[in-house]
Amino acid sequence: MAAAGQVVSSTLSGGTAAVVTYLGPYDAMESAYASLAEWVTHRGGRPTGDPWEICCSDPAIEPDRRQWWTEIVMPLRV
C-alpha cells in the first residue's frame, strides 16, 4: 500500500502478544502499560518490540473520555 499524506503503511511481525483492554482517557494509559508488562514478566515472558494501541472508541461519537475503550497489544517472547 502506498503512503498518502500522513498515512504510511507498515508491517507487523507475527508472533505471541498479550492484550489488555483499557477503559478511560488516552492520557491516563500509562498504568495499563505497566500492568501489562508486569503480567507478561510474572508469567515468564519478556516484552519484545514496540507495543501498539487499537482505539476502539470514536471520540466524535462517545465524548465521555471515561468510556473510551482501547486495546493495548504487547509483543512478547516466552
Residue pairs with C-beta under 8 A, 6 or more apart in sequence:
1 9
2 9
3 9
12 52
13 49
13 75
15 75
15 76
15 77
16 45
16 75
16 76
16 77
16 78
17 73
17 74
17 75
17 76
18 36
18 39
18 40
18 45
18 73
18 74
18 76
19 71
19 72
19 73
19 74
20 32
20 35
20 36
20 39
20 71
20 72
20 74
21 69
21 70
21 71
22 29
22 32
22 69
22 70
22 71
22 72
23 66
23 67
23 68
23 69
23 70
24 65
24 66
24 68
25 65
25 66
25 68
26 55
26 65
26 68
26 70
29 53
29 70
29 72
32 72
33 51
33 72
33 74
36 51
36 72
36 74
37 47
37 74
40 46
40 47
40 74
40 76
41 47
44 78
45 76
45 77
45 78
46 76
46 77
47 74
47 75
47 76
48 75
48 76
48 77
49 75
50 75
51 72
51 73
51 74
51 75
52 72
52 73
53 70
53 71
53 72
53 73
54 70
54 71
54 73
55 68
55 70
56 69
56 70
56 71
57 67
57 68
57 69
57 70
59 65
59 68
62 68
